[in-house]
């Protein structure tokens, strides 16, 4: 479980620069995978406050990811 927490934190931290400077959809995807790893840790240790705040941020990232993937698909169909 600790390994998942470490990997999750690494993915969340690595996802932010990717989201900001390289590719928004890829960065949001990396962060979302990291959040899923962290969610399992918070459920096991019953850290409900952290769990709900992370669920909120994960929902925002998923919405951002879906929006960007749809935009990328539309742009590829135009070209």
Buried (B, 14 or more C-beta within 10 A) or exposed (E): EEEBBEBBBEBBEBBBEBBEEEBBBBBBBBBBBBBBBBBEBBEEEEBEEBBEEBEEBBEEBBEBBEEBBEEEEEEEEEE
